[in-house]
Amino acid sequence: MDNDEKKQEDFISTVSHELRTPLTSIRGFAQTMLSSWEVLNDDDKKKFIQIIEQQSNRLINLVENMLSVNKLQSFRDKFIYKSANANTLIEPIVQIIKHQYRNHSFEIDFNKKIPQILIDVDKFQQIMTNLIENAAKYSNEGTKITVKTDFSDSPDFVSIKITDEGIGIKPEDFEKIFAKFSRIDNPLTRKVQGSGLGLYITKALIKKMNGDVNLKSSENGTTFEILLPVENVENQAKKRYGSREA
């Protein structure tokens, strides 16, 4: 078996496992409700329906991530570049996630003088949603999530930082977290279900928009820094014609 065949086999095996887990849970609780409806009290029924909803959402998220990976790998994911203000796009995302994670506090630190960036707006929103949600999911309740925009060290890029107060990521795991189906093992990740595709997709989208992602972490928390290109004369062709990259 050559390397490509081995990767494909591992990929299919991992996907099958990830799909089977929520499907088994949905079927199990649905069967329990159908067979025991008359003896279940209202609290149990509500609890089982909530579990079915949670696992359905997990399944939908996995399928959406799988479709994103497939597009990225098959060169079918076209990027439409537009000039946009990062602050304007990020603020509503923070408000939505803030509503979902009410046991966290969220702080916005926007530099209002940053220039416009040249991005695919939908992809940018996908990136920011994933990173801010991750910051909330993988940090303890009651801690703070900070989203900051600023100038970067290079005049060609805008810096966007998402900082949590979690337990941190070990330096040897920095590359691992961006790999497909990879999840690091710590007390917080064990509590949260995930496919291990979110950061792989996030990094791929950032790179395809000619940006970069940096990571700093300690036992007091983690910061993901996203660097995205400023709109300038050299980038006008991309805005006008769109990307010819996948």
Secondary structure in CASP SS format (residue, H / E / C, confidence):
PFRMAT SS
TARGET T0000
AUTHOR 0000-0000-0000
METHOD secondary structure of the structure
MODEL  1
M C 1.00
D C 1.00
N H 1.00
D H 1.00
E H 1.00
K H 1.00
K H 1.00
Q H 1.00
E H 1.00
D H 1.00
F H 1.00
I H 1.00
S H 1.00
T H 1.00
V H 1.00
S H 1.00
H H 1.00
E H 1.00
L H 1.00
R H 1.00
T H 1.00
P H 1.00
L H 1.00
T H 1.00
S H 1.00
I H 1.00
R H 1.00
G H 1.00
F H 1.00
A H 1.00
Q H 1.00
T H 1.00
M H 1.00
L H 1.00
S H 1.00
S H 1.00
W C 1.00
E C 1.00
V C 1.00
L C 1.00
N C 1.00
D H 1.00
D H 1.00
D H 1.00
K H 1.00
K H 1.00
K H 1.00
F H 1.00
I H 1.00
Q H 1.00
I H 1.00
I H 1.00
E H 1.00
Q H 1.00
Q H 1.00
S H 1.00
N H 1.00
R H 1.00
L H 1.00
I H 1.00
N H 1.00
L H 1.00
V H 1.00
E H 1.00
N H 1.00
M H 1.00
L H 1.00
S H 1.00
V H 1.00
N H 1.00
K H 1.00
L H 1.00
Q H 1.00
S H 1.00
F C 1.00
R C 1.00
D C 1.00
K C 1.00
F C 1.00
I C 1.00
Y C 1.00
K E 1.00
S E 1.00
A E 1.00
N C 1.00
A H 1.00
N H 1.00
T H 1.00
L H 1.00
I H 1.00
E H 1.00
P H 1.00
I H 1.00
V H 1.00
Q H 1.00
I H 1.00
I H 1.00
K H 1.00
H H 1.00
Q H 1.00
Y C 1.00
R C 1.00
N C 1.00
H C 1.00
S E 1.00
F E 1.00
E E 1.00
I E 1.00
D E 1.00
F E 1.00
N C 1.00
K C 1.00
K C 1.00
I C 1.00
P C 1.00
Q C 1.00
I E 1.00
L E 1.00
I E 1.00
D C 1.00
V H 1.00
D H 1.00
K H 1.00
F H 1.00
Q H 1.00
Q H 1.00
I H 1.00
M H 1.00
T H 1.00
N H 1.00
L H 1.00
I H 1.00
E H 1.00
N H 1.00
A H 1.00
A H 1.00
K H 1.00
Y C 1.00
S C 1.00
N C 1.00
E C 1.00
G C 1.00
T C 1.00
K E 1.00
I E 1.00
T E 1.00
V E 1.00
K E 1.00
T E 1.00
D E 1.00
F E 1.00
S C 1.00
D C 1.00
S C 1.00
P C 1.00
D C 1.00
F E 1.00
V E 1.00
S E 1.00
I E 1.00
K E 1.00
I E 1.00
T E 1.00
D C 1.00
E C 1.00
G C 1.00
I C 1.00
G C 1.00
I C 1.00
K C 1.00
P H 1.00
E H 1.00
D H 1.00
F C 1.00
E C 1.00
K H 1.00
I H 1.00
F H 1.00
A C 1.00
K C 1.00
F C 1.00
S C 1.00
R C 1.00
I C 1.00
D C 1.00
N C 1.00
P H 1.00
L H 1.00
T H 1.00
R H 1.00
K H 1.00
V C 1.00
Q C 1.00
G C 1.00
S C 1.00
G C 1.00
L C 1.00
G H 1.00
L H 1.00
Y H 1.00
I H 1.00
T H 1.00
K H 1.00
A H 1.00
L H 1.00
I H 1.00
K H 1.00
K H 1.00
M C 1.00
N C 1.00
G C 1.00
D E 1.00
V E 1.00
N E 1.00
L E 1.00
K E 1.00
S E 1.00
S E 1.00
E C 1.00
N C 1.00
G E 1.00
T E 1.00
T E 1.00
F E 1.00
E E 1.00
I E 1.00
L E 1.00
L E 1.00
P E 1.00
V E 1.00
E C 1.00
N C 1.00
V H 1.00
E H 1.00
N H 1.00
Q H 1.00
A H 1.00
K H 1.00
K H 1.00
R H 1.00
Y H 1.00
G C 1.00
S C 1.00
R C 1.00
E C 1.00
A C 1.00
END
